[in-house]
Amino acid sequence: MAIVIKLTTIASAILITDIRTMALETFLPCTSFLRIRFDMKYSNDNRQQFWALKYIKDFGLKRICLFLILIITNTSVSFANKLESPIYPFSEEILPGAFQMQQYLPLLANKRVAIVANQASVVGEQHLVDTLLSRQVNIVKVFSPEHGFRGDNDAGASVNDTIDNLTKLPIVSLYGNNKKPKPTDLDSIDVILFDLQDVGVRFYTYISTLHYIMEAAAESNIPVILLDRPNPNANIIDGPVKKPGFESFISMHPVPVLYGMTIGEYGQMINGEYWLKDSVQCELTVIELLNYNHKRRYSLPIPPSPNLRTDNAIMLYPSLCFFEGTVVSVGRGTDLPFELYGHPLFPDEGFAFIPSSKIGASNPVLKDQFCYGVDLTEIKHRFKRLRLDYLLHAHDILFPILGEKWIDRPRFFNLLAGSDELLKQINACASESEIRESWKSDLKAFKLVRAKYLIYD
């Protein structure tokens, strides 16, 4: 709650409401009034709800009035300067694009709509699909990404087409053998609504799903409306940039591991840089976030995938995911995936774990094996760059024992890294500073490309 004192002359009491605040302007005999502002709260259907205010009793008004008169007559200090730091800080909640229904509902009216969504596609506490169906939007199909519409499939596991039990809508999987909508999938579609929560990492496959959605839509002359969501790793631009020859579903574009953009900004870059097949461009509309910039921290209300369950795991994911090309476990099959790492050959330093079969990790690396490792659950600060020290630490332990075979899936490791340079550097025992130096020119060039498509500061 913020209190703003404004001097003016008014003849009667006025009740003012706007999109952010509720203000009660009460007539004061001293030709002044007190304006009280309250944070806005949002209900599930995005309608504004305001707290009711009780009128200030006469006794209180007299005291306030006297206080104002003393200030006005005895000082020339500006109220604005005095109130720059209010007693009750006003905090503006970050609102994803899905909340801005007044902007995109008119674009869906009388249209046959396909939605790209999963379990994190919510408006408040209600799923976007349910929200739109309650408003008589004609949803005819749902496209689901990796992990499925309900978000409970293993990483890399094929997801089959199905019928949603709750809505009875057909769900077309865009993971497995069919990563791009077929022309027949789009025959009955007028517009595609895209709403997936990204984490700002090149090998997180939702940006690849976006690529194929945009490409298929462009080829069929279907517009795409993208509901933007915050990037929890937006403060970092770091890591090796993908090189030609290392394209895959986890490495489609020439961007670094951490690219510092929302998925809406990224979609504009896909279009603007002509990365779609045959350089086609999609008719793309981005519904922007409110109250957002790249430096603001954002805690995801729903895990975007089965093994990214906490803010800490999401922050560690881009650094630990390189281990997916090695013999090292990142905690899949434990209660703390991507918040630890280890191997049976690690030294005993007081922390151990045993991966086992769990939802979202039915056959994890080192299943049922006792592993010594490193616990990363107590990190208190926000990372400012990609962490290489975890990878180099594991190399120092395992390379003398296993040699280069400790990276047992070199092709997959190279796809994660975007080239074979990082693998060569690690096997050559290059230092962290030497590795980072090799990224500098590519990162500088990428930042110039990125700048053209930014929507937020």
C-alpha positions, 0 to 999 in steps of 0.5 A: 500500500502506498500513500500519496498526498496531493494538494488540490481543490475539490467540491465533493467526494470522488471515488476513483479506480484505475487498472492498477489502484483504487483511490479514495479521494475524500473532501477536506475543508482545508482544500486538500485531500488524502489519496490512498492507493492499494495494490490490485489483486487479480482473480482467476478470470483476470477481473480486477478485485479491490479491497473495500475502504472504510471512510476515515472518521471525522476525528482522523480527518481533522488531525490530518487536515491540521498536519497538512496546514502546518506543513503548507504554511511552514515549509516549501519542501516538495511532497513528491521528494518526501514521498519518493520512498513510501512507507508501504512500498508499492509492488507491481506483480508480473503478469504473463501474456495469458492474463491480458485477455482483453488483447487476445480474446477479440483475435479468437472470436469466431475462429477455430483455435488450436492451443499449444499448451501444457500443465504450466499454461495457466491464468491464475489458478485455472488452466488456459484451456478451461478459462477459454472454454468457459468464455465460449472460445472454439478450441478444436485441438491441443498441441502438446510439447515434450513431457505431454499436455499434463507434463508427466512424461520422462525427458526424451520419452515419446508422447502419443496423440490422445484425447484429454480426459477432462475436456475431451479435446484431441491432443496432438503430440509434437514430441517423438516422431512428429515434432512439426504439425502436419498440414492435415493437423491444421486443416480445421484451424484458423489461428494458433494460440501458443502458451508455454513456459520457457526457462531461457536455455537453448537445449530446453525444447519448448523453443524448438516446438515454437520454431516448428509451430511457426514454420507450419503456420507460415506454410499454411498461412495461419497466424500465431498468437504467442502469450509471453511468459517471463524467463527465469534466467533472463539476466544471463547471456552466456555459454557457447554459441551453436555452430553449423553442423550441430543442429538438432531438436535440442540445438536448433539456432545459433544462440548461446546456452543462456540467451536472455530473452523471453519466449516472445522475444525469441519468437520475434528473433526466429522470424526476423533472422529468417531461421524458418525453412525456406526463410518463410515468416510467420504472422506472429503476434506477441501478447506482452507481459506487464510489469516485467524486465529482464532483471526482475526475479520471477518464481514459476508458480508451476514446474515447467517440466517434471524435473525442474521443480524449484527455482534453484533447479531452474537456475542450475539446469543450464550448468548441470545439463552438460552432465547428461552426456556423461556418466554423472547423475544430475539427480533424476530419480531423486527428490532433488533433480538438478540440485545435486550431482554425483557418481559412485566413484566420487569421494565420500564428502558427507553427501550421497544419494541413490537414483530410483525409478520415479514419475518423470524419470523411469530409468534414470542414470545410475539407477539403484546405485549408491552415489557420492556427490555434491549437494547444491540445494543451499545456494543463496545467490542468483547466478550471473553466468553459466557455471563451468566449475561443476563440470570441471570438478567432475572431470578432475575426479573421473578423468584420471580413472575413466579417461575420456570415457567419463563423457560416455555420450560425446555426440549428445554432449556436443549437441548440448554444447552446440559444437565439439569445441567444449569437449575438446577443451575439457579433454585437453584440460583447458582452464575455465578462463581459457574456455570462457575466452573462446566464447567472447566473440560469438557472444558479442555478435549474438548480443547485437542480434538479440538487441533487435528483438527485445521487448523489455528492458 
